[in-house]
Amino acid sequence: MNDYQKISCEDHSIYELVIMRGYSMRVEIDGRVVRIKPTDISTKNGAEFLTFTGEDSKTQEIRADLVSIQK
């Protein structure tokens, strides 16, 4: 994961809170703003990954640094 950029503590805390409360949130992924429902944030091979249910109701996983929270 040479190009991985650690996410901020603030963003990590936001994800944890949203997951615990079962909320959905707006984020930007690949230049598109979408609504997701995060279900887990985990670390693998030194990078953080966000697991979420997307607008299409499918469960997906993405490297957390590739997601931008829309505040």
N, C-alpha and C positions, 0 to 999 in steps of 0.2 A: 504494500500500500504506500508506495513512495509519494504519490500525489495527494494523499489524504491530509485534510486540514482539520484539526481538532475543533469541535464546535464549542461555543462559549458555555460557561457554567449557567448563564441566564437561560439560554436556549434549552439546555439539558433539563433544567428545573421546570421550564414551561412544558416540555414533553412529559415529564414525570407527573405533573399536576393534571394535565389533560388526560393522560392514561388512567390515573387513579379515579378521576371523576367521570370518565366515560364520555367526555366531550368530543366534538369534532372541531376542526380548525381550518383556517385558510392558509395555504402554503404555496410557494412557487417551486415547481419542478420542471426542469427543461424549458424554462421561459413561459410556462403556463401557470396561471393561478387556479388552483383546484381546492376543493374541500375534501379533507381526509379525516378519518377517525383513527388516531394512533392507538395501537394495542400493546406495543412493547418497544423498548429501546435496549439494545444489548451491544456487547463488545465482542468482536471476532477479529483475530489476527491484528490487534492493535488499532482497529477502527470501530466507530460506533455505527450501528445499523438501526434504522427505524422500521418497524413492522406496522402496517396500517391497512385499513379497509378503504379503498378508493371509491370514487363516485360511481364506478361500475360494479360495486359490491364485491369485488375480488380482493383477497388478501395479497399484499405485496410487501416486498422488503427493498429498502434502498439505503445506500450509505448516507448517514445523517448530514454530512457536509455538502451533499448535493441538493439539500432541501433548504429553502429560505422561508422562515416564518413571516407571515404578513401580519404585522402588529397594528 
